[in-house]
Amino acid sequence: MSTEDRIDPAEPVDELADLVSDDEDVEVEREQDAPEELDPEVRARRDAALAHVRKLGDPVLRASALPVERFDEELAKEAERMGVLMHDALGVGLAATQIGILHRVLVYRAYADDPLTVLVNPELEWSSEELVAGEEGCLSLPGVHVEVERAAEVRVRARDERGKEIVVEAEGLDARIIQHEMDHLDGILILDRIPRQARKEAMRALREAQRAPSAA
């Protein structure tokens, strides 16, 4: 992975202020069945993982990721690291842009017993006409949970971290996570997919979470 594929944590854009004043601008990334009350060790591990995740206002979250051209050990390690960070943060999905890497790579695990799925250069081949509304949260927007409408089923063509071509047909939570993470790769946040009043309420929740950074 070359340095050109990273965005350094430059001085953050004040997107939060823009959203509050202009009413502009969330991940499905709360692990299923995760306990509301975390023991100190789990909380410490979660906080350490979240420290690596870029938050609202960082320009990388509005950037479009670049297709991966080289499938090597470095890419495999990148995907593995993303899986570890996602797990430790009690998330179910993570896109490379969320950790400052402009690669079209996402990882997800909808349920604890599922294997980690890595999608490199994912392309949406088909989505159902049926739409389903569901609550989503975002590791890049701590404390924010909003209802987002998504296609109930999707078919995605991608490659795994070793370059093998794969086709994923997903429904339910898996489909929702995939669509959420693919949005991230195009610089789209869930706040972009909800009505104006819901954005205002979400921003209030975000400000409250910022005042209590250790809160869920």
N, C-alpha and C positions, 0 to 999 in steps of 0.2 A: 504494500500500500504506500503510494507516494505521498509526499507532503502536500502536493497540489490537491489531493482529495480530502483535505481537512480544512475546516474553518477554525481559526484560532478564536478563543473567547475574547474578542475585542470588546470595547466598551458597549454594553447592551443598548439596543434601541429601546426608547421608552414607549414600548407598545402598550403597556398597561395603561399609561396615561392617555394614549391615543384612544384606546378602547373605552375608557371611562368617559372621555369627553365627546368622542365621535361615534360611540356605540358600534365599533367595528368588531371584531374577533369574539376540542378537548380530547384519553386513549381508553380503551376498553380495559385498561391495564390493571385492574384490581383482581388479584388472584381469587378464583372461585373458592368459596368456603374459608377464606382467610379470616382468622379471628379478629374481632374488633379490638380486643385488648391484647397487646403484644408483650411478651416477656422481654426483659431488658436486652438479652442477647440478640433476639430476632429484631428488635427495634434498632439496635445499634448497627446490625448488618444492613437493614433496610435504609437507614439514614446514610450509611457509607455508600451504598449503591446509588441512591438518589443524588448524591453529590456529583456523580458523573453524568447525570442526565441534564441536558440543556432545558432551561425554563423559558416561559413566555417572555419575549423581549430580546432573546438571542436571535440574531439574523439567520443563523443556520436553519432554524425552524421554518423559515419562509423560503428557503432555497430548494431548487429541484435537484434531486440526486442524479448522479451520472451512471450510465450502464457500466457494469463490471465487465472487463475484457480479459482479465487474467485470473484463472482459477488455480491457486497455489496454496501452499501451507499457510501463508500469511492470511489469506482470505478465510481459510478454515479456522484459524485461531481467532480471527475477528468475530466470526459467527459464534464460536464457542464462548468468547468473552461476553458477547451480547446476551447469550442464553443465561449465563451466570448472573449478570447484572439484573436481567429481567426477573429471574427467580428470587434473588436476594431483595429486590425492591417489591416483592409480592405482586408482580405484574403478570399479565398473560400475553403481552405482545410488546415488541420494541422495534423501532426502525433505526437504521444506522445514523440518519440525520439527527436523531435525538441525543446521540453521543458525539456529535460534531464531525461525523464522517460522511462525505458526499458519495456514498455508494448506494446503489439500488439493492439493498439487502434488508430483509426483515426476518424476525424470528417470532414464533408464537407457540404457546402451549395452553390450550383452552382449559384443560382440567389436569389436576395434579398427576393422574396416572397416565396421561398422554405422553408420547415421546415429543421431544423438541422438534419442531419443523422449521427448516431454513428455506426461505425463498429468495433466490437471487435473480434480478432482472424480471420480476413478476409482470405478467401482462394479463389483463382481464379479457378473457375470450367471450364470456357470456354472463349475464346476470338476469335473474328472474324479474318479471314485471311486478310480482307481488313484493310489496314493501312492508317492513315490520319496524315498529318503533321500539327502542330499548334504551336503557340507561347506560351511558358510557362515562368513564373517567379517564384521566390522562396523567401519566407520570411527569409530563412537562407542565401540567397545570394542577399542582397539588391542591386537594380539597374541593375540586370542581367535579360535579356530576350532573350531566344533562341528558335529556332524552333526544336521541338522534334516530332518524328514519333511514334504514338501509335495505338493500335488496335481501330477500329471504334466503336466496341461494346464489352461488357464484361458481364459475369455473375459471381457474387461473392456470396459465402455462408459465413455467419458470425453470430454473435450474437449481440444483442443490449446491452446497458449498464446494463440492468436488467437480461440478460442471455437468452432472448428469441431468438430462432433461426430465422434468416431472410435470404431471398435470394433477391439480388438486380440485376436486369437486367438493364444495363445502356448503353446509347449511347451518342455521342456528347461530350459536355463539362463534363457532369457527369462521363462518362467513362474515360475521360482524367484525371480528378482530382483523381478518385479512383486509377488508375494505378500509378499516380505520388506519392500519399501518401503511397501506398503499397511498392513502391520502397524505400521510407524513412525507413520503418520498417525493410528493409533488408540492410540498410546502403548504398543505392544507391542514388546518386544525378543526377540531369538532365545533369550536365556537363559530366557525364559518358556516356551519350547517344547521344552525338553530335560529329561531326568530329573534328580533331585536330585544324584546322584553326578557326573553330567556337569557340573552347575552348579558344584560344588565345584572340579572340575578346571579349569574355565574361569576361575574367580575367581583360582586360583593363577597361571594364565597371565597374567591381567590385572595382577596385582601384580608379576610379573616384568617385564612390559612397561613398567610405570610406573617401575620402578627403572632401566630402560634406555630412555628415551623416544625415542631415535633408531633403535631396533631396529624391524624389520618388525613 
